[in-house]
Amino acid sequence: MKGAIEIILDKSSHILTDNGVKALDNSKKEILNSAREFASKGLRVLAIAYRELEDKPRKISSEQIEKDLIFIGFVAMIDPPRKEVCNAVKLAKKAAIKVIMITGDQKETAVYIAKEVGIMSGGDLAITGDDLSKMSDEELIQ
């Protein structure tokens, strides 16, 4: 399985190490901190885990399969914005268009990229989907 680091770690109970598979418990915070450090430099972080199954299940569902995973690690990669994005943002702002960015990236990666292309500056706010779902209508309007 591959995906966002928080989701993969939540579904993982073990980690693959040089010495074999061990319980993940004490490593999660350290792994998240490392991933966030990469993300804060504009890198996309993709976590990878697996699960061995004794037998092929008759019915396959994500609830059955995506649990008790063995965390392998994560990959941090650069995916720079296209060159024309900065100009498009400048033109939109000049035309009094409020530019926002919605992405599936980690918050830290999104903030870095938004600043790089001129979408975000100063006291601008970055929120996650989780934050958004908890907001009242009034908070969302503000």
N, CA, C and O atoms as CSV, one atom per row, in Angstrom:
chain,resi,resn,atom,element,x,y,z
A,1,MET,N,N,0.846,-1.160,0.000
A,1,MET,CA,C,0.000,0.000,0.000
A,1,MET,C,C,0.894,1.225,0.000
A,1,MET,O,O,1.968,1.226,0.601
A,2,LYS,N,N,0.446,2.255,-0.672
A,2,LYS,CA,C,1.170,3.524,-0.685
A,2,LYS,C,C,0.182,4.639,-0.416
A,2,LYS,O,O,-1.003,4.517,-0.726
A,3,GLY,N,N,0.667,5.722,0.159
A,3,GLY,CA,C,-0.223,6.840,0.422
A,3,GLY,C,C,0.367,7.835,1.394
A,3,GLY,O,O,1.572,7.850,1.646
A,4,ALA,N,N,-0.501,8.664,1.934
A,4,ALA,CA,C,-0.088,9.698,2.886
A,4,ALA,C,C,0.507,9.057,4.137
A,4,ALA,O,O,0.007,8.048,4.635
A,5,ILE,N,N,1.560,9.652,4.624
A,5,ILE,CA,C,2.311,9.078,5.746
A,5,ILE,C,C,1.437,8.843,6.974
A,5,ILE,O,O,1.542,7.794,7.609
A,6,GLU,N,N,0.569,9.811,7.325
A,6,GLU,CA,C,-0.269,9.654,8.510
A,6,GLU,C,C,-1.222,8.467,8.360
A,6,GLU,O,O,-1.425,7.700,9.301
A,7,ILE,N,N,-1.793,8.327,7.186
A,7,ILE,CA,C,-2.750,7.239,6.950
A,7,ILE,C,C,-2.053,5.888,6.974
A,7,ILE,O,O,-2.545,4.945,7.594
A,8,ILE,N,N,-0.926,5.791,6.314
A,8,ILE,CA,C,-0.190,4.523,6.278
A,8,ILE,C,C,0.285,4.144,7.676
A,8,ILE,O,O,0.190,2.979,8.063
A,9,LEU,N,N,0.793,5.106,8.434
A,9,LEU,CA,C,1.243,4.801,9.801
A,9,LEU,C,C,0.082,4.385,10.692
A,9,LEU,O,O,0.235,3.500,11.534
A,10,ASP,N,N,-1.086,5.019,10.514
A,10,ASP,CA,C,-2.260,4.630,11.305
A,10,ASP,C,C,-2.682,3.190,11.030
A,10,ASP,O,O,-3.228,2.521,11.908
A,11,LYS,N,N,-2.432,2.720,9.826
A,11,LYS,CA,C,-2.834,1.367,9.441
A,11,LYS,C,C,-1.715,0.345,9.675
A,11,LYS,O,O,-1.901,-0.850,9.446
A,12,SER,N,N,-0.558,0.823,10.129
A,12,SER,CA,C,0.597,-0.052,10.332
A,12,SER,C,C,0.780,-0.380,11.808
A,12,SER,O,O,0.593,0.469,12.680
A,13,SER,N,N,1.147,-1.623,12.065
A,13,SER,CA,C,1.417,-2.036,13.443
A,13,SER,C,C,2.881,-2.433,13.631
A,13,SER,O,O,3.356,-2.563,14.759
A,14,HIS,N,N,3.593,-2.625,12.515
A,14,HIS,CA,C,4.988,-3.054,12.559
A,14,HIS,C,C,5.815,-2.257,11.562
A,14,HIS,O,O,5.284,-1.561,10.696
A,15,ILE,N,N,7.131,-2.379,11.709
A,15,ILE,CA,C,8.063,-1.705,10.810
A,15,ILE,C,C,9.139,-2.697,10.389
A,15,ILE,O,O,9.582,-3.526,11.184
A,16,LEU,N,N,9.551,-2.602,9.132
A,16,LEU,CA,C,10.627,-3.441,8.624
A,16,LEU,C,C,11.951,-2.745,8.917
A,16,LEU,O,O,12.158,-1.605,8.503
A,17,THR,N,N,12.847,-3.425,9.630
A,17,THR,CA,C,14.150,-2.858,9.984
A,17,THR,C,C,15.251,-3.759,9.418
A,17,THR,O,O,14.970,-4.809,8.841
A,18,ASP,N,N,16.490,-3.342,9.590
A,18,ASP,CA,C,17.625,-4.169,9.173
A,18,ASP,C,C,17.639,-5.510,9.904
A,18,ASP,O,O,18.169,-6.500,9.401
A,19,ASN,N,N,17.048,-5.524,11.101
A,19,ASN,CA,C,17.029,-6.735,11.924
A,19,ASN,C,C,15.708,-7.495,11.835
A,19,ASN,O,O,15.436,-8.363,12.664
A,20,GLY,N,N,14.893,-7.177,10.845
A,20,GLY,CA,C,13.616,-7.864,10.684
A,20,GLY,C,C,12.450,-6.966,11.048
A,20,GLY,O,O,12.593,-5.747,11.146
A,21,VAL,N,N,11.308,-7.576,11.244
A,21,VAL,CA,C,10.081,-6.840,11.544
A,21,VAL,C,C,9.942,-6.678,13.047
A,21,VAL,O,O,10.120,-7.634,13.803
A,22,LYS,N,N,9.614,-5.438,13.487
A,22,LYS,CA,C,9.401,-5.191,14.912
A,22,LYS,C,C,8.175,-4.299,15.089
A,22,LYS,O,O,7.676,-3.728,14.119
A,23,ALA,N,N,7.697,-4.181,16.305
A,23,ALA,CA,C,6.533,-3.332,16.604
A,23,ALA,C,C,6.859,-1.880,16.277
A,23,ALA,O,O,7.982,-1.424,16.490
A,24,LEU,N,N,5.893,-1.176,15.771
A,24,LEU,CA,C,6.082,0.202,15.308
A,24,LEU,C,C,5.910,1.241,16.402
A,24,LEU,O,O,6.387,2.366,16.252
A,25,ASP,N,N,5.249,0.903,17.488
A,25,ASP,CA,C,4.808,1.830,18.528
A,25,ASP,C,C,5.687,3.059,18.754
A,25,ASP,O,O,5.218,4.184,18.576
A,26,ASN,N,N,6.922,2.875,19.134
A,26,ASN,CA,C,7.773,3.995,19.540
A,26,ASN,C,C,8.371,4.768,18.377
A,26,ASN,O,O,8.962,5.827,18.592
A,27,SER,N,N,8.238,4.279,17.162
A,27,SER,CA,C,8.875,4.911,16.004
A,27,SER,C,C,7.978,5.902,15.275
A,27,SER,O,O,8.478,6.709,14.491
A,28,LYS,N,N,6.676,5.868,15.506
A,28,LYS,CA,C,5.746,6.688,14.715
A,28,LYS,C,C,6.059,8.181,14.776
A,28,LYS,O,O,6.088,8.847,13.741
A,29,LYS,N,N,6.292,8.709,15.961
A,29,LYS,CA,C,6.544,10.143,16.114
A,29,LYS,C,C,7.809,10.557,15.358
A,29,LYS,O,O,7.824,11.581,14.676
A,30,GLU,N,N,8.846,9.770,15.483
A,30,GLU,CA,C,10.113,10.058,14.805
A,30,GLU,C,C,9.935,10.018,13.285
A,30,GLU,O,O,10.466,10.869,12.572
A,31,ILE,N,N,9.192,9.033,12.796
A,31,ILE,CA,C,8.942,8.901,11.354
A,31,ILE,C,C,8.150,10.110,10.853
A,31,ILE,O,O,8.489,10.694,9.823
A,32,LEU,N,N,7.097,10.483,11.580
A,32,LEU,CA,C,6.287,11.649,11.188
A,32,LEU,C,C,7.110,12.931,11.175
A,32,LEU,O,O,6.970,13.752,10.268
A,33,ASN,N,N,7.963,13.104,12.171
A,33,ASN,CA,C,8.819,14.294,12.219
A,33,ASN,C,C,9.762,14.342,11.025
A,33,ASN,O,O,9.962,15.405,10.437
A,34,SER,N,N,10.344,13.203,10.662
A,34,SER,CA,C,11.232,13.153,9.491
A,34,SER,C,C,10.477,13.482,8.216
A,34,SER,O,O,10.961,14.238,7.375
A,35,ALA,N,N,9.287,12.908,8.079
A,35,ALA,CA,C,8.473,13.149,6.887
A,35,ALA,C,C,8.073,14.624,6.804
A,35,ALA,O,O,8.104,15.212,5.723
A,36,ARG,N,N,7.702,15.222,7.929
A,36,ARG,CA,C,7.302,16.635,7.939
A,36,ARG,C,C,8.480,17.546,7.591
A,36,ARG,O,O,8.302,18.588,6.960
A,37,GLU,N,N,9.671,17.150,8.003
A,37,GLU,CA,C,10.849,17.944,7.658
A,37,GLU,C,C,11.055,17.959,6.142
A,37,GLU,O,O,11.343,19.008,5.566
A,38,PHE,N,N,10.911,16.810,5.503
A,38,PHE,CA,C,11.014,16.756,4.038
A,38,PHE,C,C,9.898,17.577,3.400
A,38,PHE,O,O,10.142,18.333,2.460
A,39,ALA,N,N,8.678,17.433,3.907
A,39,ALA,CA,C,7.528,18.147,3.349
A,39,ALA,C,C,7.704,19.662,3.469
A,39,ALA,O,O,7.312,20.406,2.570
A,40,SER,N,N,8.290,20.116,4.571
A,40,SER,CA,C,8.484,21.551,4.777
A,40,SER,C,C,9.490,22.144,3.797
A,40,SER,O,O,9.598,23.365,3.686
A,41,LYS,N,N,10.219,21.303,3.093
A,41,LYS,CA,C,11.170,21.745,2.065
A,41,LYS,C,C,10.564,21.610,0.671
A,41,LYS,O,O,11.264,21.721,-0.336
A,42,GLY,N,N,9.249,21.368,0.624
A,42,GLY,CA,C,8.557,21.298,-0.650
A,42,GLY,C,C,8.539,19.933,-1.293
A,42,GLY,O,O,8.110,19.793,-2.439
A,43,LEU,N,N,8.999,18.919,-0.576
A,43,LEU,CA,C,9.019,17.566,-1.141
A,43,LEU,C,C,7.712,16.840,-0.847
A,43,LEU,O,O,7.136,17.001,0.229
A,44,ARG,N,N,7.252,16.052,-1.792
A,44,ARG,CA,C,6.072,15.212,-1.576
A,44,ARG,C,C,6.541,13.931,-0.912
A,44,ARG,O,O,7.547,13.340,-1.304
A,45,VAL,N,N,5.801,13.516,0.093
A,45,VAL,CA,C,6.168,12.325,0.856
A,45,VAL,C,C,5.131,11.240,0.605
A,45,VAL,O,O,3.935,11.447,0.809
A,46,LEU,N,N,5.603,10.087,0.161
A,46,LEU,CA,C,4.740,8.948,-0.115
A,46,LEU,C,C,5.220,7.774,0.735
A,46,LEU,O,O,6.350,7.308,0.588
A,47,ALA,N,N,4.347,7.303,1.623
A,47,ALA,CA,C,4.704,6.189,2.513
A,47,ALA,C,C,4.350,4.870,1.855
A,47,ALA,O,O,3.451,4.800,1.017
A,48,ILE,N,N,5.069,3.820,2.245
A,48,ILE,CA,C,4.882,2.493,1.661
A,48,ILE,C,C,4.843,1.452,2.777
A,48,ILE,O,O,5.659,1.476,3.699
A,49,ALA,N,N,3.876,0.538,2.674
A,49,ALA,CA,C,3.740,-0.547,3.651
A,49,ALA,C,C,3.166,-1.769,2.937
A,49,ALA,O,O,2.660,-1.672,1.819
A,50,TYR,N,N,3.255,-2.907,3.597
A,50,TYR,CA,C,2.692,-4.130,3.017
A,50,TYR,C,C,2.099,-4.999,4.108
A,50,TYR,O,O,2.291,-4.763,5.301
A,51,ARG,N,N,1.384,-5.994,3.668
A,51,ARG,CA,C,0.826,-6.972,4.600
A,51,ARG,C,C,0.842,-8.321,3.922
A,51,ARG,O,O,0.386,-8.460,2.786
A,52,GLU,N,N,1.364,-9.312,4.613
A,52,GLU,CA,C,1.356,-10.675,4.089
A,52,GLU,C,C,0.061,-11.356,4.505
A,52,GLU,O,O,-0.369,-11.253,5.654
A,53,LEU,N,N,-0.552,-12.049,3.561
A,53,LEU,CA,C,-1.785,-12.780,3.833
A,53,LEU,C,C,-1.508,-14.270,3.690
A,53,LEU,O,O,-0.860,-14.702,2.737
A,54,GLU,N,N,-1.987,-15.026,4.613
A,54,GLU,CA,C,-1.800,-16.482,4.561
A,54,GLU,C,C,-2.562,-17.077,3.382
A,54,GLU,O,O,-2.026,-17.882,2.621
A,55,ASP,N,N,-3.814,-16.668,3.246
A,55,ASP,CA,C,-4.670,-17.164,2.178
A,55,ASP,C,C,-5.307,-15.977,1.484
A,55,ASP,O,O,-5.479,-14.908,2.071
A,56,LYS,N,N,-5.653,-16.185,0.226
A,56,LYS,CA,C,-6.363,-15.147,-0.502
A,56,LYS,C,C,-7.788,-15.067,0.056
A,56,LYS,O,O,-8.511,-16.063,0.056
A,57,PRO,N,N,-8.192,-13.873,0.535
A,57,PRO,CA,C,-9.542,-13.748,1.087
A,57,PRO,C,C,-10.606,-13.956,0.008
A,57,PRO,O,O,-10.403,-13.612,-1.157
A,58,ARG,N,N,-11.726,-14.516,0.412
A,58,ARG,CA,C,-12.832,-14.711,-0.540
A,58,ARG,C,C,-13.382,-13.358,-0.980
A,58,ARG,O,O,-13.625,-13.113,-2.161
A,59,LYS,N,N,-13.569,-12.500,-0.002
A,59,LYS,CA,C,-14.065,-11.165,-0.295
A,59,LYS,C,C,-12.965,-10.175,0.084
A,59,LYS,O,O,-12.489,-10.168,1.219
A,60,ILE,N,N,-12.574,-9.353,-0.864
A,60,ILE,CA,C,-11.503,-8.395,-0.601
A,60,ILE,C,C,-12.117,-7.010,-0.412
A,60,ILE,O,O,-12.838,-6.505,-1.273
A,61,SER,N,N,-11.814,-6.415,0.731
A,61,SER,CA,C,-12.251,-5.045,1.001
A,61,SER,C,C,-11.086,-4.317,1.657
A,61,SER,O,O,-10.197,-4.938,2.241
A,62,SER,N,N,-11.105,-3.000,1.553
A,62,SER,CA,C,-10.015,-2.228,2.160
A,62,SER,C,C,-9.991,-2.417,3.675
A,62,SER,O,O,-8.919,-2.408,4.281
A,63,GLU,N,N,-11.165,-2.590,4.294
A,63,GLU,CA,C,-11.204,-2.796,5.748
A,63,GLU,C,C,-10.490,-4.084,6.155
A,63,GLU,O,O,-9.851,-4.141,7.205
A,64,GLN,N,N,-10.602,-5.114,5.319
A,64,GLN,CA,C,-9.948,-6.396,5.613
A,64,GLN,C,C,-8.447,-6.338,5.376
A,64,GLN,O,O,-7.662,-6.876,6.157
A,65,ILE,N,N,-8.062,-5.690,4.307
A,65,ILE,CA,C,-6.677,-5.728,3.855
A,65,ILE,C,C,-5.817,-4.625,4.470
A,65,ILE,O,O,-4.674,-4.877,4.852
A,66,GLU,N,N,-6.347,-3.418,4.570
A,66,GLU,CA,C,-5.552,-2.263,4.975
A,66,GLU,C,C,-5.502,-2.097,6.487
A,66,GLU,O,O,-5.937,-1.078,7.022
A,67,LYS,N,N,-4.972,-3.097,7.167
A,67,LYS,CA,C,-4.781,-3.040,8.618
A,67,LYS,C,C,-3.591,-3.927,8.972
A,67,LYS,O,O,-3.206,-4.811,8.207
A,68,ASP,N,N,-3.030,-3.678,10.123
A,68,ASP,CA,C,-1.858,-4.443,10.580
A,68,ASP,C,C,-0.765,-4.516,9.512
A,68,ASP,O,O,-0.155,-5.564,9.298
A,69,LEU,N,N,-0.531,-3.391,8.851
A,69,LEU,CA,C,0.482,-3.333,7.801
A,69,LEU,C,C,1.882,-3.301,8.413
A,69,LEU,O,O,2.065,-2.987,9.589
A,70,ILE,N,N,2.841,-3.631,7.590
A,70,ILE,CA,C,4.257,-3.522,7.968
A,70,ILE,C,C,4.813,-2.324,7.203
A,70,ILE,O,O,4.924,-2.351,5.978
A,71,PHE,N,N,5.158,-1.279,7.944
A,71,PHE,CA,C,5.675,-0.047,7.356
A,71,PHE,C,C,7.075,-0.295,6.814
A,71,PHE,O,O,7.944,-0.794,7.529
A,72,ILE,N,N,7.294,0.054,5.544
A,72,ILE,CA,C,8.612,-0.130,4.927
A,72,ILE,C,C,9.420,1.160,5.003
A,72,ILE,O,O,10.617,1.139,5.289
A,73,GLY,N,N,8.758,2.271,4.744
A,73,GLY,CA,C,9.456,3.549,4.743
A,73,GLY,C,C,8.689,4.560,3.926
A,73,GLY,O,O,7.511,4.369,3.623
A,74,PHE,N,N,9.368,5.643,3.571
A,74,PHE,CA,C,8.720,6.638,2.718
A,74,PHE,C,C,9.715,7.171,1.706
A,74,PHE,O,O,10.931,7.097,1.886
A,75,VAL,N,N,9.163,7.701,0.654
A,75,VAL,CA,C,9.939,8.302,-0.425
A,75,VAL,C,C,9.607,9.786,-0.434
A,75,VAL,O,O,8.437,10.161,-0.363
A,76,ALA,N,N,10.617,10.623,-0.521
A,76,ALA,CA,C,10.409,12.067,-0.629
A,76,ALA,C,C,10.893,12.489,-2.013
A,76,ALA,O,O,12.039,12.244,-2.392
A,77,MET,N,N,10.002,13.124,-2.750
A,77,MET,CA,C,10.353,13.495,-4.125
A,77,MET,C,C,9.947,14.928,-4.432
A,77,MET,O,O,8.996,15.462,-3.861
A,78,ILE,N,N,10.677,15.524,-5.330
A,78,ILE,CA,C,10.359,16.892,-5.740
A,78,ILE,C,C,9.411,16.820,-6.925
A,78,ILE,O,O,9.584,16.012,-7.838
A,79,ASP,N,N,8.418,17.672,-6.888
A,79,ASP,CA,C,7.476,17.799,-7.992
A,79,ASP,C,C,7.221,19.296,-8.144
A,79,ASP,O,O,6.197,19.811,-7.695
A,80,PRO,N,N,8.166,19.988,-8.785
A,80,PRO,CA,C,8.075,21.448,-8.827
A,80,PRO,C,C,6.864,21.922,-9.640
A,80,PRO,O,O,6.433,21.252,-10.579
A,81,PRO,N,N,6.328,23.076,-9.268
A,81,PRO,CA,C,5.222,23.627,-10.052
A,81,PRO,C,C,5.703,23.993,-11.460
A,81,PRO,O,O,6.874,24.300,-11.679
A,82,ARG,N,N,4.774,23.951,-12.390
A,82,ARG,CA,C,5.141,24.338,-13.756
A,82,ARG,C,C,5.533,25.806,-13.787
A,82,ARG,O,O,5.043,26.605,-12.989
A,83,LYS,N,N,6.411,26.155,-14.703
A,83,LYS,CA,C,6.964,27.511,-14.767
A,83,LYS,C,C,5.898,28.591,-14.925
A,83,LYS,O,O,6.037,29.685,-14.378
A,84,GLU,N,N,4.841,28.291,-15.665
A,84,GLU,CA,C,3.816,29.302,-15.941
A,84,GLU,C,C,2.881,29.576,-14.757
A,84,GLU,O,O,2.076,30.505,-14.816
A,85,VAL,N,N,2.974,28.792,-13.700
A,85,VAL,CA,C,2.072,28.973,-12.553
A,85,VAL,C,C,2.286,30.334,-11.881
A,85,VAL,O,O,1.316,31.022,-11.564
A,86,CYS,N,N,3.513,30.717,-11.668
A,86,CYS,CA,C,3.791,32.004,-11.000
A,86,CYS,C,C,3.163,33.165,-11.753
A,86,CYS,O,O,2.548,34.040,-11.143
A,87,ASN,N,N,3.311,33.183,-13.081
A,87,ASN,CA,C,2.716,34.252,-13.880
A,87,ASN,C,C,1.203,34.218,-13.812
A,87,ASN,O,O,0.566,35.267,-13.717
A,88,ALA,N,N,0.616,33.032,-13.857
A,88,ALA,CA,C,-0.844,32.897,-13.782
A,88,ALA,C,C,-1.358,33.430,-12.449
A,88,ALA,O,O,-2.391,34.098,-12.409
A,89,VAL,N,N,-0.655,33.145,-11.365
A,89,VAL,CA,C,-1.054,33.643,-10.040
A,89,VAL,C,C,-0.951,35.167,-10.008
A,89,VAL,O,O,-1.851,35.836,-9.501
A,90,LYS,N,N,0.137,35.719,-10.543
A,90,LYS,CA,C,0.307,37.181,-10.575
A,90,LYS,C,C,-0.824,37.839,-11.366
A,90,LYS,O,O,-1.398,38.832,-10.919
A,91,LEU,N,N,-1.146,37.290,-12.536
A,91,LEU,CA,C,-2.218,37.849,-13.366
A,91,LEU,C,C,-3.566,37.774,-12.659
A,91,LEU,O,O,-4.349,38.723,-12.709
A,92,ALA,N,N,-3.835,36.662,-12.007
A,92,ALA,CA,C,-5.100,36.500,-11.294
A,92,ALA,C,C,-5.214,37.518,-10.166
A,92,ALA,O,O,-6.260,38.144,-9.993
A,93,LYS,N,N,-4.148,37.684,-9.404
A,93,LYS,CA,C,-4.171,38.653,-8.307
A,93,LYS,C,C,-4.320,40.081,-8.832
A,93,LYS,O,O,-5.014,40.900,-8.231
A,94,LYS,N,N,-3.665,40.372,-9.957
A,94,LYS,CA,C,-3.777,41.695,-10.576
A,94,LYS,C,C,-5.219,41.969,-11.011
A,94,LYS,O,O,-5.671,43.113,-11.002
A,95,ALA,N,N,-5.931,40.909,-11.391
A,95,ALA,CA,C,-7.332,41.029,-11.807
A,95,ALA,C,C,-8.280,40.936,-10.607
A,95,ALA,O,O,-9.490,40.797,-10.784
A,96,ALA,N,N,-7.738,41.013,-9.392
A,96,ALA,CA,C,-8.515,40.965,-8.140
A,96,ALA,C,C,-9.217,39.622,-7.937
A,96,ALA,O,O,-10.274,39.556,-7.310
A,97,ILE,N,N,-8.633,38.576,-8.461
A,97,ILE,CA,C,-9.147,37.219,-8.248
A,97,ILE,C,C,-8.430,36.640,-7.043
A,97,ILE,O,O,-7.200,36.623,-6.996
A,98,LYS,N,N,-9.197,36.163,-6.065
A,98,LYS,CA,C,-8.597,35.561,-4.880
A,98,LYS,C,C,-8.183,34.133,-5.242
A,98,LYS,O,O,-9.017,33.305,-5.608
A,99,VAL,N,N,-6.905,33.868,-5.136
A,99,VAL,CA,C,-6.357,32.566,-5.518
A,99,VAL,C,C,-6.241,31.674,-4.287
A,99,VAL,O,O,-5.664,32.070,-3.274
A,100,ILE,N,N,-6.790,30.474,-4.384
A,100,ILE,CA,C,-6.626,29.482,-3.324
A,100,ILE,C,C,-6.090,28.202,-3.952
A,100,ILE,O,O,-6.199,27.999,-5.162
A,101,MET,N,N,-5.526,27.365,-3.144
A,101,MET,CA,C,-4.976,26.097,-3.628
A,101,MET,C,C,-5.583,24.974,-2.799
A,101,MET,O,O,-5.600,25.027,-1.570
A,102,ILE,N,N,-6.078,23.962,-3.494
A,102,ILE,CA,C,-6.590,22.760,-2.841
A,102,ILE,C,C,-5.737,21.606,-3.351
A,102,ILE,O,O,-5.591,21.417,-4.559
A,103,THR,N,N,-5.179,20.841,-2.429
A,103,THR,CA,C,-4.258,19.785,-2.819
A,103,THR,C,C,-4.366,18.596,-1.878
A,103,THR,O,O,-4.857,18.722,-0.756
A,104,GLY,N,N,-3.915,17.468,-2.333
A,104,GLY,CA,C,-3.847,16.278,-1.493
A,104,GLY,C,C,-2.502,16.142,-0.805
A,104,GLY,O,O,-2.265,15.176,-0.080
A,105,ASP,N,N,-1.622,17.105,-1.029
A,105,ASP,CA,C,-0.298,17.068,-0.408
A,105,ASP,C,C,-0.396,17.324,1.093
A,105,ASP,O,O,-1.409,17.811,1.595
A,106,GLN,N,N,0.679,16.982,1.789
A,106,GLN,CA,C,0.769,17.318,3.207
A,106,GLN,C,C,0.737,18.827,3.345
A,106,GLN,O,O,1.157,19.553,2.443
A,107,LYS,N,N,0.238,19.292,4.474
A,107,LYS,CA,C,0.104,20.727,4.710
A,107,LYS,C,C,1.447,21.443,4.526
A,107,LYS,O,O,1.509,22.500,3.898
A,108,GLU,N,N,2.506,20.872,5.070
A,108,GLU,CA,C,3.828,21.509,4.986
A,108,GLU,C,C,4.284,21.663,3.532
A,108,GLU,O,O,4.840,22.696,3.160
A,109,THR,N,N,4.049,20.641,2.718
A,109,THR,CA,C,4.411,20.700,1.299
A,109,THR,C,C,3.584,21.765,0.600
A,109,THR,O,O,4.116,22.563,-0.172
A,110,ALA,N,N,2.284,21.780,0.869
A,110,ALA,CA,C,1.380,22.745,0.243
A,110,ALA,C,C,1.789,24.184,0.580
A,110,ALA,O,O,1.811,25.043,-0.301
A,111,VAL,N,N,2.112,24.447,1.845
A,111,VAL,CA,C,2.518,25.792,2.261
A,111,VAL,C,C,3.785,26.212,1.522
A,111,VAL,O,O,3.877,27.338,1.032
A,112,TYR,N,N,4.754,25.315,1.444
A,112,TYR,CA,C,6.005,25.630,0.752
A,112,TYR,C,C,5.730,26.005,-0.702
A,112,TYR,O,O,6.229,27.019,-1.192
A,113,ILE,N,N,4.946,25.194,-1.381
A,113,ILE,CA,C,4.662,25.429,-2.805
A,113,ILE,C,C,3.826,26.696,-2.983
A,113,ILE,O,O,4.080,27.482,-3.895
A,114,ALA,N,N,2.825,26.899,-2.114
A,114,ALA,CA,C,1.980,28.096,-2.203
A,114,ALA,C,C,2.820,29.366,-2.051
A,114,ALA,O,O,2.581,30.352,-2.749
A,115,LYS,N,N,3.782,29.350,-1.162
A,115,LYS,CA,C,4.664,30.505,-0.996
A,115,LYS,C,C,5.547,30.679,-2.229
A,115,LYS,O,O,5.773,31.798,-2.690
A,116,GLU,N,N,6.038,29.571,-2.751
A,116,GLU,CA,C,6.939,29.608,-3.899
A,116,GLU,C,C,6.266,30.214,-5.142
A,116,GLU,O,O,6.908,30.936,-5.904
A,117,VAL,N,N,4.985,29.922,-5.341
A,117,VAL,CA,C,4.291,30.407,-6.545
A,117,VAL,C,C,3.535,31.714,-6.310
A,117,VAL,O,O,2.922,32.243,-7.237
A,118,GLY,N,N,3.569,32.242,-5.080
A,118,GLY,CA,C,2.964,33.524,-4.797
A,118,GLY,C,C,1.512,33.466,-4.356
A,118,GLY,O,O,0.845,34.500,-4.316
A,119,ILE,N,N,1.008,32.298,-4.028
A,119,ILE,CA,C,-0.374,32.182,-3.545
A,119,ILE,C,C,-0.457,32.593,-2.088
A,119,ILE,O,O,-1.441,33.199,-1.665
A,120,MET,N,N,0.562,32.269,-1.325
A,120,MET,CA,C,0.524,32.468,0.118
A,120,MET,C,C,1.616,33.444,0.557
A,120,MET,O,O,2.743,33.407,0.063
A,121,SER,N,N,1.250,34.322,1.502
A,121,SER,CA,C,2.253,35.225,2.075
A,121,SER,C,C,1.763,35.698,3.434
A,121,SER,O,O,0.592,35.536,3.777
A,122,GLY,N,N,2.658,36.275,4.190
A,122,GLY,CA,C,2.320,36.872,5.479
A,122,GLY,C,C,1.417,36.051,6.358
A,122,GLY,O,O,1.756,34.931,6.740
A,123,GLY,N,N,0.254,36.612,6.685
A,123,GLY,CA,C,-0.670,35.978,7.620
A,123,GLY,C,C,-1.693,35.061,6.966
A,123,GLY,O,O,-2.707,34.736,7.584
A,124,ASP,N,N,-1.450,34.639,5.732
A,124,ASP,CA,C,-2.384,33.730,5.069
A,124,ASP,C,C,-2.502,32.426,5.833
A,124,ASP,O,O,-1.589,32.031,6.559
A,125,LEU,N,N,-3.621,31.769,5.663
A,125,LEU,CA,C,-3.951,30.577,6.429
A,125,LEU,C,C,-3.906,29.330,5.551
A,125,LEU,O,O,-4.386,29.342,4.418
A,126,ALA,N,N,-3.334,28.271,6.075
A,126,ALA,CA,C,-3.367,26.956,5.415
A,126,ALA,C,C,-4.099,26.011,6.347
A,126,ALA,O,O,-3.774,25.916,7.531
A,127,ILE,N,N,-5.085,25.314,5.812
A,127,ILE,CA,C,-5.839,24.364,6.630
A,127,ILE,C,C,-5.885,23.008,5.935
A,127,ILE,O,O,-5.793,22.913,4.711
A,128,THR,N,N,-6.027,21.983,6.729
A,128,THR,CA,C,-6.129,20.622,6.197
A,128,THR,C,C,-7.600,20.277,5.970
A,128,THR,O,O,-8.489,20.986,6.441
A,129,GLY,N,N,-7.845,19.209,5.264
A,129,GLY,CA,C,-9.204,18.727,5.065
A,129,GLY,C,C,-9.866,18.404,6.386
A,129,GLY,O,O,-11.064,18.627,6.564
A,130,ASP,N,N,-9.081,17.876,7.313
A,130,ASP,CA,C,-9.580,17.578,8.652
A,130,ASP,C,C,-10.053,18.854,9.345
A,130,ASP,O,O,-11.133,18.889,9.935
A,131,ASP,N,N,-9.222,19.913,9.264
A,131,ASP,CA,C,-9.590,21.210,9.847
A,131,ASP,C,C,-10.872,21.736,9.201
A,131,ASP,O,O,-11.769,22.226,9.886
A,132,LEU,N,N,-10.943,21.627,7.887
A,132,LEU,CA,C,-12.084,22.130,7.131
A,132,LEU,C,C,-13.378,21.442,7.546
A,132,LEU,O,O,-14.413,22.092,7.696
A,133,SER,N,N,-13.317,20.135,7.730
A,133,SER,CA,C,-14.531,19.389,8.084
A,133,SER,C,C,-15.039,19.739,9.487
A,133,SER,O,O,-16.214,19.527,9.789
A,134,LYS,N,N,-14.169,20.268,10.338
A,134,LYS,CA,C,-14.563,20.633,11.701
A,134,LYS,C,C,-15.076,22.065,11.814
A,134,LYS,O,O,-15.575,22.465,12.866
A,135,MET,N,N,-14.955,22.841,10.729
A,135,MET,CA,C,-15.348,24.249,10.776
A,135,MET,C,C,-16.857,24.406,10.660
A,135,MET,O,O,-17.526,23.664,9.941
A,136,SER,N,N,-17.375,25.394,11.386
A,136,SER,CA,C,-18.791,25.761,11.239
A,136,SER,C,C,-18.930,26.559,9.947
A,136,SER,O,O,-17.934,26.983,9.361
A,137,ASP,N,N,-20.147,26.757,9.514
A,137,ASP,CA,C,-20.390,27.561,8.313
A,137,ASP,C,C,-19.854,28.976,8.486
A,137,ASP,O,O,-19.293,29.549,7.552
A,138,GLU,N,N,-20.026,29.543,9.686
A,138,GLU,CA,C,-19.544,30.892,9.960
A,138,GLU,C,C,-18.018,30.968,9.850
A,138,GLU,O,O,-17.470,31.897,9.257
A,139,GLU,N,N,-17.350,29.979,10.431
A,139,GLU,CA,C,-15.886,29.955,10.352
A,139,GLU,C,C,-15.429,29.807,8.906
A,139,GLU,O,O,-14.454,30.432,8.490
A,140,LEU,N,N,-16.122,28.997,8.157
A,140,LEU,CA,C,-15.760,28.782,6.753
A,140,LEU,C,C,-15.928,30.062,5.932
A,140,LEU,O,O,-15.095,30.370,5.079
A,141,ILE,N,N,-17.000,30.798,6.190
A,141,ILE,CA,C,-17.245,32.045,5.475
A,141,ILE,C,C,-16.131,33.045,5.765
A,141,ILE,O,O,-15.682,33.753,4.863
A,142,GLN,N,N,-15.676,33.108,7.035
A,142,GLN,CA,C,-14.590,34.018,7.394
A,142,GLN,C,C,-13.313,33.604,6.701
A,142,GLN,O,O,-12.278,34.249,6.876
